[in-house]
């Protein structure tokens, strides 16, 4: 859920012609995923950037974290960082989000699904994503979690490309 303290967001604007720009919409997201992998790796995780077109699941049309797209980041084959792009002739706005906690039941409550679909979705989605709190680097009591999430944020910011 989008709520205060429930996720980390990072956005970037890449003007056409910038060193980070790539005309290919798939490759154009890789650098942003790499930024996140560098940050998560400093905290002991083993993150991977998805370097292919989007993969679709039975639930990805309903919840974006149910699929995996270019530049998005997984740890242990579970999505940790989602990424979207909005492209115009002037450039691309990239948005990333890392959930602090991942509980698909919270999301599924928002949809009018038959009980059998809800049960199947819950079972499927429990294995598609994870929040930062599930990573060994940031797991622990809430007070420690807050400090570790701040460390993830600092590592992301510290690794931003410099002009």
Buried (B, 14 or more C-beta within 10 A) or exposed (E): EEEEEEBBEBEBEBEEEEEBEBEEBBEBBBBBBBBBBBBBBBBEBEBBBBBEEEEEBEBBEBBBBBBBBBBBBBBEEBBBBBBBBEBEEEBBBBBBBBBBBBBBEEBBEEEEBEEEBBEBBBEBBBEBBBBBBBBEBBEEEEEEBBEBBEBBBEBBEEBEEEE
